[in-house]
Amino acid sequence: MSRFRLYPTPAQEAALLRHCTDARFVWNLGHEQRAMWRPGRGPTPGFAEQCRQLTEARKAEPWLAAGSVNVQQQALRDLDQAWRNFFKGTHRRPGWRKAGRSEGFRITDFTFDLHMQRLNRRWSQIKIPKVGSVRFRWTRTVPEAKSYRVTRDRAGRWHVAFAVIPRPIPGPGTGEVVGVDRGIAVTLALSNGETRHVPAASRHTERLQRKLSRARRGSNHRQQAKVRLARSMARDADRRKNWAEQTSTDIARRFDVIRIEDLKIGNMTRSAKGTISDPGRNVRQKAGLNRAILRSGWGLFAQRLEDKAPGRVEKINPAYTSQRCSACGTVDREARESQAVFRCRSCTYTANADMNAARNIAAGHAVTARGGSRLLLPVNREPLNGAA
């Protein structure tokens, strides 16, 4: 999606918040119906049936009819798609939308030439139903999309994102293969010897987190601390997104085949609290590790890389890639002496541990527990650009 910063007036912001409230209400109501399914109860209402119920509800409730029907119907369509993705196994189970967290709505009744207007070199405006023409910053060419989504983040910033399929970035055609190892101390280690580091969280964010922890619950001071922290964290997230976009674009342009580890980030960042009867161990250390993984932007980088280089990204089984010597192939857990040093005890090969793992990933080998190896097939085996 191509996202732009919206600058609504106070009256327009109130109308946008009303759309967000309607979308959240309809989503949660539809989600409650879907979540009520139990074995033996029969099917729950689908998208068509929920749209019919929405029409009846709009006739019965004037406050609901005062909102945009497009916003409310698209909330049900988004919910239906979320459940479809869940049953496919590609996404998590849909949850509830909360005020201040999942604020946004989608508009599909959109004609580019009628609803878009260029004001000058820096500004444009878009016509939103029941809101009017809202200005946004023209930072690049706006794609001719058929729908768009308006969102509000925790820092109170409004954005409009146009739904378009990005064009893939062509490879250089040299056949060069690169392996990418993702870590915490070194965010990305490439098999050619390069390293990339994600921008760290600002110290200002850490200070605001400590202030928020000391603020009394329910006080005005705590509410103000929440807003300031949200703004600082939003700036940190923007820096990570910008880094992921630039890094993924650079790698997609320079290499024909890109191999990365097939990491299950959701499983890796699960809480270690456990239960009352079976409490977890090292909970605080695991929580710190989870935060470090999420701040590294592993998932965002991999997703943008797959979007920009479709058919050229191969996912490799990460098993034993950090314990295997890229020179002789020996698997030895003692060979990795520290986070940064790998020294093979069989052939005396010495290298940076992250670089050694990246070279194993580039080779496309998954090592078995017995020390053998087998070549992994690519996840998406479409022909490369320019290949016969």
N, C-alpha and C positions, 0 to 999 in steps of 0.2 A: 504494500500500500504506500501511496505518496501522502505524507502527512504535513499539514500546515497549521500554524498557530492562529487561532481565532481570537478576535478582540471584540466581544459583544458589549453593548451598553448595559447599564444596570437593568433597564426594563427588558432588554433582550435576554440577559442572563437569567432573569426570573422565569421567562418563558421557556428557555432551554432546560432549566431545572425542572419545570413542570413536565416536559417531555421525558426527562430522565426518570422522574417519579412514576409516570405512567408505564414506561417500559419495565421498570423494576417491579411494579405491582403486577403487571400482566405475566411477566416471567415467573415470579414467585408463585402466583396462583396456578399457572400451568404446570410448574414444577411440582407443586403439591399434588396435583392430580396424577401426574406420571409416577411420583414416588409412592403412591398408595397401592400399587400393584402387589398382589400376593398370589401365591399358587392357589388356583381354584376360584379366584374372583373374576376371571375373564380379563379381556384387554382393557387398557386405559384409553381415554380419548386421544386420538391422533391430531395432527395439525388441522385437517379439514373440520373435524368435529369441534375443536377448540375455537376455531375461527367463527363457526356458527354460534357457539355459546357466547363469544365476544360480541357478536352482533346483537343478540338478545340482551346482553348486559348493558350495552350502550343505549338501547331503547328504554331500559328500566331505570338507569342511573344517569341523570343529566350531567353530573360532574365528570363521569367517564366519557360521555358523548362530547363534552367540551374539548377533549384532547384530540390529537391527531390519530385517525384510524390507521394511517400508514405506519406510524411509530408503534402502535399497539400490535398490529398484525405482524410486523417484522420481528417484534420481540418473541412472538410465538414461533415464527419461522426459525429464528436463531436457536430457540430452545429445542425445536425438533431436530435441527442439524446437530446440536450438541449431543443429544441422545443417540443419533445415528453414529456419530463419531465414537461414542462410548462403546456401542455394541460392536463396532468394527475392531475395537481394541487399539485405536490410534490415539485416543484422548482419555482423560480421567472422567469419572462420573460427574455430571453437572451438579452444581451446588446452588445455594441461595445467593441472591444478589443483596448486598448490604449498602445502605446509604453511606455515601462518602467514599466507598471503595470501588464499586462496579457501576460508576455513573456513565451513561452513554445510551445512544439510540442509533438506529440505522434508517436511512431514507432510500427508497428505491424508485419512487416516482420523480425521476430526475432527468431533465434534458439539458445537456451542456450549454447549448446556445441560448436557451431561454432563462436559465437560472444562474448563469455565471456572467459576471461583468468585470472587465479590467478597468480599474480607476486610473492608475498611473504606473510608474516604473516599479514602485514598491508595494502597492496595495491593490487588492481585488475584493470583490464581495460576492457572496453566494446567498441565494434566496432559500430560506428554510421555512417549511409550512408552519403557519400560525406564529412565526417569529419575525419574519421580514428579512431584509438584506443585512447580513452580518459581514463585517470586514475581516479579512485575513491577510497575513503577510505573503507577498508573492516572492518566494525565495528561489523558485525554479518553475519550469513549465508545468502547468496543471494538465494531467492526462484526461482524455475524453472518456470518462467513466460513465457507467449507467447507474451507479449507486455510490453512496458515501456514508461514513459513520462519524458522528460527533461524540467526543468523549471529554470528560473532565477528570483530571488526575487529583491526587490527594493534596497537591500544592495549590489547587484552585485554578489551574490553567486549562483553557479550552483548546481543543484541536479538532480539525476536520481531516479525515483520511479518505481518499478516493480509492475505490476498489478496482485495481487493475492488475493484470498478470505481468510481472516484470519480465523484460526481455533477458534471455540468458546471455552471459558474457562468453564470447568465443575464446577457445584456448589458443595457445601460440602455434600448435601444430607440430611441435618438435618431438612429441612423445615422451617428454620428461615426466617422471613420477616423483612425488614428494610424499613423505610421511609426516604426520602432525601428531605430536604427543602433547596432551593437555595436562597441566599441573597447576599447583597453587603458587609455589615459589617462582616458577617460570610458567607463565600462563600458556604459551605455545612454544614448543621446540620443534623446529623443522629439521628434516633429515639432511639438509644441505648445510647445516651449521647455524642458521639464523634463529633468533629468539624474539618473541613478542611479549610485551607485558601490558596487561589491562590497567587503565588508570585506577589508582587506589582511591578508596573513600577519603574524602577530605577530613582533616582534623576538626574542622568546624562541625561536621556531622557527629563525630564522636563526642564533642563537648555538649552538643544539644541533646544527645541521648542520655548523658549523665544528668543534665538538668531536668529532663523529663522524668527520669527515675526518682528524683528527689522531690518533685512537685506533688502536692497533695491532691488526691483524686477528687474530681468534681469542682476544683477551683478554677478561677479564670486564668490564673497563672499556668496551670497545666494545659488548658485549652490553647493558650497562646504558644506554649512550648511545642505542642503537637503541630501547629501550623508551621512554625519556623523549621521544625525538624523535617516535615513533609517537603518543604521547599528545598531544603538542602539535599535531601535524599533524591529528589527529582532531578536536581542538577547532576548528582553523581550517576544516576541512571542514564541521563542523556549522554554523558561522557562515555559510559560503557557502550551504549548503542552506537555512537559515532565511531568508536574504536572498532567494534565488530563489523560495521559496514565497510570501513576503509580497509581493514585487514582481510576480510573475505573477498573483497573486490580485487585487491592486489594479488592474492594467492590464486584466484580463479583466472586471472589474466596471464599468469606466469607459468602455470603448470597444466599439462593435459590430463593427468590422472592424479587425484588427491585422495590419499588414504588416511582415515582417522579411526580412532578407537570407537567401538560400538558401546558407549557407556550408558548405563541405565541411571541417569542422574536423579530421577525421582526416587529410586530405591537407595541410592547412595546418600541422599539427604534426609532420610527418614529419621524421626526422633528416636532417641535411645532411652526414653523415660521408662518404658515398660508399663507394668500394671502394679496395683497395690500388692497383690500376692506375689508377683515376680518383678520387682523393680529392676531397672537397668543399672548398668555400671558405667562410670566415667561419662555421666550425662552432660556435665558442663563442657568437658573437652570435646565431646561429639557435637554439641551445639555450636561451638566455635568453629569446628571443621566444616559443618554444614553451611555456616554463614560465609566462610572463605570460598567454598565451592560455588555458592550462588553468586557471590560478588565477582567471580572470575568470568562469568558469562559464557560458560562452555556450551550450553544448549543454544543460546542465541547465535553464537558464532557458527555452530554446526548447521543450524537451520538456514541461516543466510547463505552459507556456502553451498548447500544443496539447492537453494533457490536460484543462485547465480550460475552454477555449473551443473545443471541436470545431466545425469548420465555419466558424469566424470568423477563422482565422489563414491568411494568404496569404503564400507565400514568393516573394520577388522576386529576379530575377537581379541580383547585386551589381555587374555590370560597369558601370564608369564612374559609379556613383552619387556618388562623392566628387569627380569632375572636372566634373560637369554643374552648371550654374547653375540653381537652382530657380526663378529669376525669369524668365530669358529662354530657357533651354534650351541655351545654348552649352556645348560640351564643350571644355575647355582644361586640359591638365595643369599649366600654369603658374599657373592661378588659385588653386590651393591653396598659399599662400605658406608655411604652416607647419602643424603639427599642429592648431592651433586657429583659424587665420585663413583664410577663403576670400574672395577679392576678384575678381570677374568683370571681365575687361579689355574686355568688349563693352558691358555696361550699367552698369558701376561698382557693381553690387550687392555689398554687403559683409555677411558674417554669420559666425557661428561655423561652422567646417568640419563639425563633427559634426551640427549642426542643419541645415545645408544638405543633407547626405547623407540625414538622416532625412526631410526634406521631399520629396526625390526618391523615397525608398522609399514614402512615404505616397501619392505620386501614382501609384505602380504602374507606372512606366515603366522599361524597360531600354534603355539607350542603345547603339547599335551603334558600331562602330569608325569609321564614316563620319560620325557625328554625328547620324544620324536616331534616332528613338525609336519604340517600339511598346508598346502597352498589354499587360501580362501578364495572363493569366487566373489566377484563384485555383487553388491546388492542390486544395482541397476546396470545391466549390461547393454545399454544402448551404445551404438557406434560413436566413436569420437568425432569431433568436427573435422571434416575433410578426409575421414577414413573411407576406404572403399567398401 
